[in-house]
């Protein structure tokens, strides 16, 4: 049985021995760099909005980004590959120490997406060299007026008569726009109408026709507005044209938004050490704060939710790495990591903040920045609503129409995830098929709250078959999003159980976690019941799906003891 601390990232004991030696060295070196920097400097840099120059110098010296973000097909050095498992591990570390560091890395990933999907060998070689030099990258997609509505882009490319273009227009909310050695920019030709006119091209932020306007946020993250004024785009700079440029934009987001889940996990882990340590040592009315039943419940719920976040995200990695033209299940699990895991992260922080109260505002704690930064992750790379709507596209096939798929093993092998840059056309979601979700639940029929949640999941299948929104209701996004939350819980529970089986997680902890999920399902069912357009049948179904978790006071006490053991387990040095 794993103890509570071993399930969470702890810099004092971290040794990723499941990776190859160089990956293991780089991950440990990154942890050691942050630990040597110390908590006081970490917080001061965050408060003073300092640019991340020292961190990027460290990353360049170690070849960190080049090693982790160069696909094997573009790499000259051995060990460089695009490996989602170790990328996820680094996301967690960056989140643990500060989202500003993660952000510079994340938008580099996005900027590289159109390049690694391109057939432009010269541009690919240039990107690999820039990575080797320690440069960061940027993804020039969104605009101030249109957001990420790429159908309406106003970045205009005018043919120059020599096979290239002159680009003029602005981009807004572009991370690393102040320092990127290469910016992947999306635009459209002035001489071609419709999708055939789209172009993705590579720009250099140091070029005189690239004009940096400002940082649009008050943060160390440099989220830029920039303008191109008659910027020369040579044939060698063109990454994609036509529909392929559109697909490259969406497929890049498919790759990039996966990183938000493990960043959220890292934030919550650091905050949890602080919160539990504080609560355990604070005396209120002559008793430790942790003696109060509601405090124990809130911290226990936060802990098991965090464990669930980790289990789901770890298992989703396997589906990403095993994906191919005939297995695109990752297209469901990806928005799940983006939407569900990050909103769970908000709940985890809120539960702990209710306990530590004013302590969560203090400037000398990591928690103060965690409480702010955790809010951003559900809102980046598409809002919760956008990703819920996407998840709904898979609901009927996932719940009702399973097919046989080869079993997906744990994927920690040192392999290149080449398919992520060969995803092809960004369409056909309704044809994606899944293995039977019930199999994961069948393995845990003896765990009381897993069985209780299974009743609710089966009830959702009945809803889809007998009371699903009709054509008119399908235009009511408010109603559909409530249904999407219910479906998301089933998928969340499924991958948690698959990972629990693969890792041998003890059933008592699983039982406590599913007690929380039973409550969540009931709450979303009640929300559906109250929607304006819910039919009588849907209202009756919703109330019938409400369940009470199986209560076991002794079990809850034992799980609380694991949470309490986190007190003093980690504190960052000054």
C-alpha positions as CSV (number, residue, x, y, z in Angstrom):
1,X,0.0,0.0,0.0
2,X,1.4,3.4,-1.0
3,X,1.6,6.0,1.7
4,X,0.0,9.5,1.1
5,X,3.3,11.2,0.4
6,X,4.5,8.7,-2.2
7,X,1.4,9.4,-4.3
8,X,2.4,13.1,-4.5
9,X,5.4,14.7,-6.0
10,X,8.0,15.5,-3.3
11,X,11.2,17.2,-4.3
12,X,13.1,15.8,-1.3
13,X,12.5,12.2,-2.4
14,X,11.9,12.5,-6.2
15,X,13.7,10.0,-8.3
16,X,12.0,9.2,-11.6
17,X,13.7,5.9,-12.0
18,X,11.1,4.6,-14.5
19,X,12.8,6.9,-17.2
20,X,16.0,6.5,-19.1
21,X,19.2,7.9,-17.4
22,X,19.3,11.2,-19.3
23,X,15.6,12.0,-18.7
24,X,16.1,11.1,-15.1
25,X,19.1,13.4,-14.8
26,X,17.3,16.3,-16.5
27,X,14.2,16.1,-14.4
28,X,16.2,15.9,-11.2
29,X,18.5,18.8,-12.3
30,X,15.4,20.9,-12.9
31,X,14.1,20.2,-9.4
32,X,17.5,20.9,-7.9
33,X,17.7,24.3,-9.8
34,X,14.4,25.4,-8.3
35,X,15.3,24.1,-4.8
36,X,18.6,25.9,-4.9
37,X,16.9,29.1,-5.9
38,X,14.8,28.9,-2.8
39,X,11.3,29.9,-1.9
40,X,12.0,33.5,-1.1
41,X,13.5,34.2,-4.6
42,X,10.8,32.1,-6.3
43,X,8.0,34.2,-4.7
44,X,9.8,37.5,-5.2
45,X,10.3,36.9,-8.9
46,X,6.6,36.1,-9.1
47,X,5.6,39.3,-7.2
48,X,8.0,41.5,-9.2
49,X,7.0,40.0,-12.5
50,X,10.6,39.4,-13.5
51,X,11.3,37.9,-16.9
52,X,12.5,34.3,-16.7
53,X,15.9,34.9,-18.1
54,X,17.8,32.9,-15.4
55,X,15.5,29.9,-15.8
56,X,15.8,30.0,-19.6
57,X,19.6,30.2,-19.3
58,X,19.5,27.1,-17.1
59,X,17.3,25.3,-19.6
60,X,19.5,26.2,-22.5
61,X,22.7,25.1,-20.7
62,X,21.1,21.7,-19.9
63,X,19.5,21.3,-23.3
64,X,16.2,20.8,-21.5
65,X,13.8,22.0,-24.1
66,X,15.8,20.6,-27.0
67,X,15.9,17.2,-25.5
68,X,12.3,17.0,-24.6
69,X,10.7,18.9,-27.6
70,X,12.7,17.7,-30.6
71,X,11.0,14.8,-32.4
72,X,13.4,12.0,-33.2
73,X,12.9,12.7,-36.9
74,X,14.4,16.2,-36.5
75,X,17.0,15.4,-33.9
76,X,20.7,14.9,-34.5
77,X,21.6,14.0,-30.9
78,X,20.6,10.7,-29.4
79,X,17.9,10.8,-26.7
80,X,16.0,13.7,-28.2
81,X,12.4,12.8,-28.8
82,X,8.8,13.9,-28.3
83,X,7.8,11.7,-25.4
84,X,4.5,12.6,-23.7
85,X,5.3,10.7,-20.5
86,X,8.4,12.7,-19.7
87,X,6.8,15.9,-21.0
88,X,4.0,15.3,-18.5
89,X,6.5,14.8,-15.7
90,X,8.1,18.2,-16.5
91,X,4.8,19.9,-16.6
92,X,4.1,18.7,-13.1
93,X,7.5,20.0,-11.9
94,X,7.0,23.4,-13.5
95,X,3.5,23.7,-12.0
96,X,4.9,22.8,-8.6
97,X,7.3,25.7,-8.6
98,X,5.4,28.3,-10.6
99,X,3.1,28.5,-13.6
100,X,5.2,31.3,-15.2
101,X,7.9,28.7,-15.9
102,X,5.4,26.2,-17.2
103,X,3.9,28.9,-19.5
104,X,7.2,29.7,-21.3
105,X,7.6,26.0,-21.9
106,X,3.9,25.5,-22.9
107,X,3.8,28.2,-25.5
108,X,7.1,26.9,-26.9
109,X,5.3,23.5,-27.4
110,X,2.4,25.3,-29.2
111,X,4.8,27.3,-31.4
112,X,6.6,24.1,-32.4
113,X,3.3,22.3,-33.3
114,X,2.9,23.7,-36.8
115,X,6.6,23.3,-37.5
116,X,6.8,19.6,-36.6
117,X,3.7,19.0,-38.7
118,X,5.2,20.7,-41.7
119,X,6.8,19.1,-44.7
120,X,9.2,22.1,-44.9
121,X,12.5,20.5,-44.1
122,X,14.3,23.8,-44.0
123,X,12.0,25.2,-41.4
124,X,12.2,22.0,-39.3
125,X,15.9,22.1,-39.4
126,X,15.9,25.7,-38.4
127,X,13.6,25.0,-35.4
128,X,15.7,22.1,-34.2
129,X,18.8,24.4,-34.3
130,X,17.0,27.2,-32.5
131,X,15.9,24.7,-29.8
132,X,19.5,23.5,-29.5
133,X,20.6,27.1,-28.9
134,X,18.1,27.5,-26.1
135,X,15.5,29.6,-27.9
136,X,11.8,29.7,-27.0
137,X,8.9,29.6,-29.5
138,X,5.5,31.2,-29.8
139,X,2.1,30.4,-31.4
140,X,0.6,33.3,-33.3
141,X,-3.0,32.2,-33.6
142,X,-5.4,34.4,-31.7
143,X,-6.3,38.0,-32.4
144,X,-7.7,40.8,-30.2
145,X,-11.0,41.1,-32.1
146,X,-11.6,37.5,-33.0
147,X,-9.9,35.6,-30.2
148,X,-9.0,32.1,-31.5
149,X,-11.7,32.2,-34.3
150,X,-9.3,31.3,-37.0
151,X,-12.1,31.5,-39.6
152,X,-11.9,35.3,-39.2
153,X,-8.2,36.0,-39.1
154,X,-7.1,39.5,-40.1
155,X,-3.4,38.6,-40.5
156,X,-3.2,39.2,-44.3
157,X,-0.6,37.9,-46.7
158,X,-0.2,39.7,-50.0
159,X,1.7,37.9,-52.8
160,X,5.1,39.6,-53.5
161,X,5.4,38.2,-57.1
162,X,8.4,36.0,-56.2
163,X,6.7,33.1,-54.5
164,X,6.5,34.7,-51.1
165,X,4.3,37.2,-49.4
166,X,4.2,40.4,-47.4
167,X,2.3,39.9,-44.1
168,X,0.5,42.6,-42.2
169,X,-1.8,42.4,-39.2
170,X,-1.7,41.9,-35.5
171,X,-1.8,39.0,-33.0
172,X,-3.0,39.2,-29.4
173,X,-2.4,37.0,-26.3
174,X,0.7,35.4,-27.7
175,X,3.0,33.9,-25.1
176,X,6.8,34.4,-25.6
177,X,6.1,37.0,-28.2
178,X,8.8,39.1,-26.7
179,X,11.6,36.6,-27.1
180,X,10.7,33.8,-29.5
181,X,13.3,32.8,-32.0
182,X,10.4,31.5,-34.2
183,X,6.8,32.4,-34.1
184,X,4.3,30.2,-36.0
185,X,1.8,32.7,-37.4
186,X,-1.6,31.9,-38.9
187,X,-3.0,34.2,-41.6
188,X,-4.8,34.2,-44.9
189,X,-3.9,35.3,-48.4
190,X,-5.5,38.3,-49.9
191,X,-5.8,36.7,-53.4
192,X,-7.5,33.4,-52.4
193,X,-11.0,33.1,-50.9
194,X,-12.1,30.5,-48.3
195,X,-10.1,27.7,-46.7
196,X,-7.6,27.5,-49.5
197,X,-6.3,30.9,-48.6
198,X,-5.0,29.9,-45.1
199,X,-1.3,30.1,-44.4
200,X,0.9,29.1,-41.5
201,X,4.3,30.8,-41.6
202,X,7.4,31.2,-39.5
203,X,8.3,34.7,-38.2
204,X,11.2,36.0,-36.1
205,X,10.4,38.3,-33.2
206,X,13.8,40.0,-33.8
207,X,13.0,41.2,-37.3
208,X,12.5,44.9,-37.8
209,X,9.0,44.4,-39.4
210,X,7.9,42.5,-36.2
211,X,6.7,45.1,-33.8
212,X,6.1,44.1,-30.1
213,X,3.3,46.2,-28.7
214,X,3.0,45.2,-25.0
215,X,2.5,42.4,-22.5
216,X,-1.2,42.2,-22.2
217,X,-1.1,40.7,-18.6
218,X,0.4,41.8,-15.4
219,X,2.7,38.9,-14.9
220,X,6.1,37.4,-15.6
221,X,4.4,35.5,-18.4
222,X,5.0,37.6,-21.4
223,X,1.6,37.3,-23.2
224,X,2.2,39.7,-26.0
225,X,0.4,41.7,-28.6
226,X,2.5,42.1,-31.7
227,X,2.1,43.5,-35.2
228,X,3.6,42.6,-38.5
229,X,4.0,45.5,-40.9
230,X,4.9,44.4,-44.4
231,X,6.8,41.5,-43.0
232,X,8.6,39.5,-45.7
233,X,7.5,35.8,-45.8
234,X,9.9,33.8,-48.0
235,X,8.9,30.4,-49.5
236,X,11.3,28.9,-46.9
237,X,9.1,30.4,-44.1
238,X,5.8,28.8,-45.2
239,X,4.8,25.9,-43.0
240,X,1.3,25.0,-44.3
241,X,-1.1,26.3,-46.9
242,X,-4.9,25.8,-47.4
243,X,-6.8,23.3,-45.3
244,X,-3.6,21.9,-44.0
245,X,-2.9,25.2,-42.2
246,X,-6.3,25.0,-40.5
247,X,-5.7,21.4,-39.5
248,X,-2.3,22.3,-38.1
249,X,-3.8,24.9,-35.9
250,X,-6.4,22.5,-34.3
251,X,-3.9,19.6,-34.1
252,X,-1.4,21.8,-32.4
253,X,-4.0,22.6,-29.7
254,X,-4.7,18.9,-29.4
255,X,-1.1,18.4,-28.5
256,X,-0.6,21.5,-26.4
257,X,-3.8,21.5,-24.2
258,X,-2.9,18.1,-22.7
259,X,-0.2,19.9,-20.7
260,X,-2.6,21.8,-18.6
261,X,-3.7,18.9,-16.5
262,X,-0.2,18.0,-15.1
263,X,0.6,21.7,-14.5
264,X,-2.6,21.9,-12.4
265,X,-1.5,18.8,-10.5
266,X,1.9,20.3,-9.6
267,X,0.2,23.5,-8.4
268,X,-2.1,21.6,-6.1
269,X,0.6,19.4,-4.7
270,X,2.8,22.3,-3.5
271,X,-0.2,24.1,-2.1
272,X,-1.4,20.9,-0.3
273,X,1.9,20.5,1.6
274,X,1.6,24.1,2.8
275,X,-2.1,23.9,3.7
276,X,-1.9,20.6,5.6
277,X,1.2,21.7,7.5
278,X,-0.3,25.0,8.4
279,X,-3.7,23.5,9.5
280,X,-2.0,20.8,11.6
281,X,0.1,23.4,13.5
282,X,-2.5,26.1,14.0
283,X,-4.4,26.1,17.4
284,X,-7.9,27.4,17.4
285,X,-10.0,27.5,20.6
286,X,-7.4,25.3,22.3
287,X,-7.5,22.6,19.6
288,X,-5.5,22.0,16.4
289,X,-7.6,23.2,13.4
290,X,-7.4,19.6,12.1
291,X,-9.4,18.4,15.1
292,X,-12.6,19.9,13.5
293,X,-14.6,17.4,11.5
294,X,-15.4,19.8,8.7
295,X,-11.7,20.6,8.3
296,X,-10.8,16.9,8.1
297,X,-13.5,16.4,5.5
298,X,-12.4,19.3,3.3
299,X,-8.7,18.3,3.4
300,X,-9.6,14.6,2.8
301,X,-11.8,15.6,-0.2
302,X,-9.0,17.8,-1.6
303,X,-6.5,14.9,-1.2
304,X,-8.6,12.2,-2.9
305,X,-9.6,14.6,-5.7
306,X,-5.9,15.3,-6.3
307,X,-5.1,11.6,-6.4
308,X,-7.9,11.2,-8.9
309,X,-6.4,14.0,-11.1
310,X,-3.1,12.2,-11.1
311,X,-4.6,8.8,-11.9
312,X,-6.6,10.1,-14.8
313,X,-3.8,12.1,-16.3
314,X,-1.3,9.3,-16.0
315,X,-3.6,7.0,-17.8
316,X,-4.5,9.5,-20.5
317,X,-0.7,9.6,-21.3
318,X,-0.9,6.0,-22.4
319,X,-3.7,6.7,-24.9
320,X,-1.9,9.6,-26.3
321,X,1.3,7.6,-26.8
322,X,-0.6,4.6,-28.3
323,X,-2.7,6.7,-30.7
324,X,-2.8,6.1,-34.4
325,X,-5.0,6.5,-37.5
326,X,-7.2,3.6,-36.2
327,X,-7.2,4.6,-32.5
328,X,-8.1,8.2,-31.8
329,X,-9.6,7.7,-28.4
330,X,-7.1,10.4,-27.2
331,X,-9.4,13.0,-28.8
332,X,-11.9,12.4,-25.9
333,X,-9.4,12.0,-23.2
334,X,-7.5,15.1,-24.2
335,X,-10.4,17.7,-23.6
336,X,-11.1,15.7,-20.5
337,X,-7.6,16.4,-19.1
338,X,-8.0,20.1,-20.2
339,X,-11.5,20.6,-18.8
340,X,-12.1,18.0,-16.0
341,X,-8.6,17.8,-14.4
342,X,-8.1,21.6,-14.3
343,X,-11.5,22.3,-12.8
344,X,-10.8,19.6,-10.2
345,X,-7.7,21.5,-9.5
346,X,-9.8,24.6,-8.7
347,X,-11.9,22.6,-6.3
348,X,-8.8,21.2,-4.6
349,X,-7.4,24.7,-4.0
350,X,-10.8,26.0,-2.9
351,X,-11.2,23.2,-0.3
352,X,-7.8,23.9,1.2
353,X,-8.3,27.7,1.1
354,X,-11.5,27.3,3.1
355,X,-9.4,25.6,5.8
356,X,-6.4,27.9,5.9
357,X,-8.5,31.1,5.2
358,X,-6.4,34.3,5.6
359,X,-3.2,32.3,5.5
360,X,-3.8,31.8,1.8
361,X,-3.3,35.5,1.1
362,X,0.1,35.8,2.8
363,X,2.9,37.0,0.5
364,X,5.5,34.6,1.9
365,X,3.6,31.5,0.9
366,X,3.4,29.6,-2.4
367,X,-0.4,29.2,-1.8
368,X,-1.2,32.8,-2.6
369,X,0.1,32.4,-6.2
370,X,-1.4,28.9,-6.5
371,X,-4.8,30.3,-5.7
372,X,-4.5,32.8,-8.6
373,X,-2.7,30.6,-11.1
374,X,-5.0,27.6,-10.8
375,X,-7.8,29.8,-12.2
376,X,-6.0,30.2,-15.5
377,X,-5.7,26.6,-16.6
378,X,-9.4,25.9,-17.2
379,X,-9.5,29.0,-19.3
380,X,-6.4,28.4,-21.6
381,X,-6.5,26.5,-24.9
382,X,-10.3,26.7,-25.0
383,X,-12.7,27.4,-22.2
384,X,-14.4,24.8,-20.1
385,X,-17.5,25.3,-22.1
386,X,-15.7,24.7,-25.4
387,X,-14.2,21.5,-24.2
388,X,-17.4,20.2,-22.6
389,X,-19.1,20.8,-26.0
390,X,-16.3,18.8,-27.7
391,X,-16.6,16.0,-25.1
392,X,-20.3,15.7,-25.9
393,X,-19.6,14.7,-29.5
394,X,-18.2,11.4,-28.2
395,X,-20.9,10.6,-25.6
396,X,-23.2,8.2,-27.5
397,X,-20.4,6.1,-29.1
398,X,-18.5,5.9,-25.8
399,X,-21.5,4.9,-23.6
400,X,-23.5,2.8,-26.0
401,X,-21.4,1.5,-28.9
402,X,-18.2,0.0,-27.7
403,X,-15.9,-2.0,-30.0
404,X,-12.9,-4.2,-29.3
405,X,-9.6,-2.4,-29.1
406,X,-6.2,-3.9,-28.2
407,X,-5.4,-3.3,-24.5
408,X,-3.3,-0.2,-24.0
409,X,-0.4,-0.8,-21.6
410,X,1.4,1.7,-19.4
411,X,3.6,3.7,-21.7
412,X,6.8,4.9,-20.0
413,X,9.1,3.5,-22.7
414,X,11.6,5.8,-24.4
415,X,9.8,6.1,-27.7
416,X,9.0,9.0,-30.0
417,X,5.3,9.9,-30.2
418,X,5.4,10.6,-33.9
419,X,1.7,10.3,-34.6
420,X,1.0,13.5,-32.7
421,X,2.4,15.4,-35.7
422,X,0.7,13.2,-38.2
423,X,-2.9,13.4,-37.0
424,X,-4.3,14.3,-40.4
425,X,-7.6,16.2,-41.0
426,X,-9.1,17.6,-37.9
427,X,-12.6,16.2,-38.4
428,X,-14.6,12.9,-38.1
429,X,-15.0,13.0,-34.3
430,X,-18.3,11.2,-34.6
431,X,-16.6,8.1,-36.0
432,X,-14.2,7.6,-33.1
433,X,-15.0,4.4,-31.3
434,X,-14.1,3.3,-27.8
435,X,-13.5,0.1,-25.8
436,X,-16.2,-0.8,-23.2
437,X,-16.1,1.5,-20.3
438,X,-17.8,-1.0,-18.1
439,X,-14.8,-3.3,-18.0
440,X,-12.9,-0.9,-15.7
441,X,-15.9,-0.8,-13.3
442,X,-16.4,-4.6,-13.4
443,X,-12.9,-5.0,-11.8
444,X,-14.1,-3.2,-8.7
445,X,-17.6,-4.4,-8.1
446,X,-16.7,-5.1,-4.4
447,X,-15.7,-1.5,-3.7
448,X,-18.9,0.1,-2.3
449,X,-18.7,3.5,-3.8
450,X,-17.4,2.3,-7.2
451,X,-20.5,0.1,-7.3
452,X,-22.7,3.1,-6.3
453,X,-21.2,5.3,-9.0
454,X,-21.7,2.5,-11.5
455,X,-25.4,2.7,-10.8
456,X,-25.3,6.3,-11.8
457,X,-23.2,5.6,-14.9
458,X,-25.7,3.0,-16.0
459,X,-28.5,5.5,-15.4
460,X,-26.8,7.9,-17.7
461,X,-26.8,5.3,-20.5
462,X,-30.6,5.0,-19.9
463,X,-30.9,8.8,-20.2
464,X,-29.1,8.8,-23.6
465,X,-31.3,6.0,-24.9
466,X,-34.6,7.3,-23.6
467,X,-34.5,11.0,-22.6
468,X,-31.6,12.6,-24.6
469,X,-32.1,16.2,-25.7
470,X,-34.2,16.4,-28.9
471,X,-33.3,18.5,-31.9
472,X,-34.7,21.7,-30.3
473,X,-33.0,21.1,-27.0
474,X,-29.7,20.4,-28.7
475,X,-29.6,24.1,-29.5
476,X,-29.8,24.9,-25.7
477,X,-26.1,24.8,-24.8
478,X,-26.9,25.5,-21.2
479,X,-28.8,22.2,-20.9
480,X,-26.2,20.3,-23.0
481,X,-23.3,21.4,-20.7
482,X,-25.1,20.0,-17.7
483,X,-25.4,16.7,-19.5
484,X,-21.7,17.0,-20.5
485,X,-20.7,17.3,-16.8
486,X,-22.4,14.0,-16.1
487,X,-20.7,12.2,-19.0
488,X,-17.3,13.7,-18.1
489,X,-17.7,12.1,-14.6
490,X,-18.1,8.7,-16.1
491,X,-15.0,9.0,-18.3
492,X,-13.1,10.5,-15.4
493,X,-14.0,7.5,-13.2
494,X,-13.2,5.0,-16.0
495,X,-9.6,6.1,-16.5
496,X,-9.1,6.5,-12.7
497,X,-10.1,2.8,-12.3
498,X,-7.9,1.7,-15.2
499,X,-4.9,3.4,-13.7
500,X,-5.7,2.1,-10.2
501,X,-5.7,-1.4,-11.6
502,X,-2.4,-0.9,-13.4
503,X,-0.7,0.6,-10.3
504,X,-2.2,-1.5,-7.6
505,X,-3.8,1.4,-5.8
506,X,-5.4,0.3,-2.6
507,X,-9.2,-0.1,-2.7
508,X,-9.8,1.9,0.5
509,X,-8.4,5.1,-1.0
510,X,-10.4,4.3,-4.2
511,X,-13.6,3.9,-2.2
512,X,-13.1,7.3,-0.5
513,X,-12.4,8.9,-3.9
514,X,-15.6,7.5,-5.5
515,X,-17.6,8.7,-2.6
516,X,-16.7,12.2,-3.8
517,X,-17.6,11.3,-7.4
518,X,-21.0,9.9,-6.3
519,X,-21.7,13.3,-4.7
520,X,-20.6,15.1,-7.7
521,X,-22.8,13.1,-10.0
522,X,-25.8,13.8,-7.8
523,X,-25.1,17.5,-7.7
524,X,-24.9,17.7,-11.5
525,X,-28.1,15.6,-11.8
526,X,-29.9,18.1,-9.6
527,X,-28.5,21.0,-11.7
528,X,-29.9,19.3,-14.8
529,X,-33.3,18.9,-13.0
530,X,-33.4,22.7,-12.6
531,X,-32.6,23.7,-16.2
532,X,-35.3,25.8,-17.8
533,X,-35.8,23.5,-20.8
534,X,-35.6,20.2,-19.0
535,X,-38.5,18.0,-19.9
536,X,-40.6,16.2,-17.3
537,X,-38.9,12.9,-18.3
538,X,-35.5,14.5,-17.9
539,X,-36.4,16.0,-14.5
540,X,-37.7,12.6,-13.3
541,X,-34.5,10.9,-14.5
542,X,-32.3,13.5,-12.8
543,X,-33.9,13.0,-9.4
544,X,-33.8,9.2,-9.9
545,X,-30.0,9.4,-10.5
546,X,-29.2,11.0,-7.2
547,X,-27.4,8.6,-4.9
548,X,-25.9,8.9,-1.4
549,X,-22.3,7.6,-1.0
550,X,-21.7,4.6,1.1
551,X,-20.5,6.0,4.4
552,X,-17.8,4.3,6.3
553,X,-16.5,6.4,9.2
554,X,-13.5,4.0,9.9
555,X,-12.4,4.2,6.3
556,X,-12.6,8.0,6.2
557,X,-10.6,8.2,9.4
558,X,-7.8,6.0,8.0
559,X,-7.7,8.1,4.8
560,X,-7.6,11.3,7.0
561,X,-4.6,9.9,8.8
562,X,-2.8,9.7,5.4
563,X,-3.6,13.3,4.7
564,X,-2.5,14.4,8.2
565,X,0.9,12.6,7.5
566,X,1.6,15.2,4.8
567,X,2.2,17.8,7.6
568,X,5.9,18.7,7.4
569,X,6.5,16.2,4.7
570,X,7.9,18.9,2.4
571,X,8.8,22.6,2.8
572,X,10.8,24.5,0.3
573,X,14.0,26.0,1.6
574,X,14.5,29.7,1.9
